[in-house]
Amino acid sequence: MIFLCYVSFCLCLPPASSTPPVTCRCRYTIPLDKRLAADGRGLQEVTINNKFAMLSESLYVAERKAAEDLRVRNQIRKKMAMREKEVRGGAVGWG
């Protein structure tokens, strides 16, 4: 059974049941900061592996390189389209 406790009431949800939830009075609630303090998560030191930093840097460089390649490709396509337009325009004018 899952209990979701709020300040004024407690919502009791039976697991995987189709019956409507029942409200009941809570005797007490534990504040979130005290739950986390009892868990000890705040006491752990966060460390980042050097390989993660290298992977992150490599992904950043690859993203910048891909953006640069895309920019160059688009410039070449524009130039080719302009040349094709000039060739077609010239051929139509002579014909």
C-alpha positions in Angstrom: 0.0 0.0 0.0 1.3 3.4 -0.9 0.8 6.4 1.4 1.0 9.9 0.1 1.0 12.2 3.2 0.1 15.8 3.1 -0.3 18.3 5.9 -4.0 17.8 6.5 -4.8 14.3 5.2 -3.2 11.1 3.9 -4.1 9.5 0.6 -4.0 5.7 0.8 -3.6 4.0 -2.6 -3.8 0.2 -2.8 -1.3 -1.3 -5.3 -2.7 -2.0 -8.8 -6.3 -1.8 -7.7 -9.2 -0.3 -9.6 -11.0 0.8 -6.4 -11.1 4.5 -5.7 -8.5 5.8 -3.2 -9.5 6.2 0.4 -8.6 9.2 2.5 -7.6 8.7 6.1 -6.1 10.9 8.9 -2.3 10.9 9.3 -0.8 10.7 12.7 2.4 12.5 11.7 4.4 13.6 8.7 8.2 13.7 8.2 9.5 16.8 6.5 11.5 16.3 3.3 14.7 17.8 4.7 14.7 15.4 7.6 14.1 12.5 5.3 17.1 13.4 3.2 19.3 14.1 6.3 18.5 10.6 7.6 19.2 9.0 4.2 22.7 10.5 4.1 22.6 11.6 0.5 23.8 15.1 1.4 27.0 13.7 3.0 28.3 12.0 -0.1 31.0 13.8 -2.1 30.3 14.1 -5.8 33.2 13.1 -8.1 33.4 13.2 -11.8 35.5 10.7 -13.7 38.2 12.2 -16.0 37.0 10.0 -18.8 33.6 11.6 -18.6 35.2 15.1 -18.9 37.2 13.8 -21.9 34.0 12.4 -23.5 32.2 15.7 -22.9 35.0 17.7 -24.5 35.1 15.3 -27.5 31.3 15.6 -28.0 31.6 19.4 -27.8 34.4 19.5 -30.4 32.5 17.1 -32.7 29.4 19.2 -32.5 31.3 22.4 -33.4 33.0 20.6 -36.3 29.6 19.3 -37.6 28.2 22.8 -37.4 31.1 24.2 -39.4 30.8 21.4 -42.0 27.1 22.1 -42.3 27.8 25.9 -42.8 30.4 25.2 -45.5 28.0 22.7 -47.3 25.2 25.2 -47.3 27.5 27.8 -48.8 28.6 25.4 -51.6 25.0 24.5 -52.3 24.1 28.2 -52.6 26.9 28.9 -55.0 26.0 25.9 -57.1 22.3 27.0 -57.2 23.4 30.5 -58.2 25.6 29.1 -61.0 22.8 26.8 -62.2 20.4 29.7 -62.2 22.8 31.8 -64.2 23.4 29.0 -66.7 19.7 28.4 -67.2 18.9 32.1 -67.3 21.6 32.5 -70.0 20.3 29.6 -72.0 16.8 30.9 -71.9 17.9 34.4 -73.0 19.7 33.0 -76.0 17.0 30.7 -77.1 
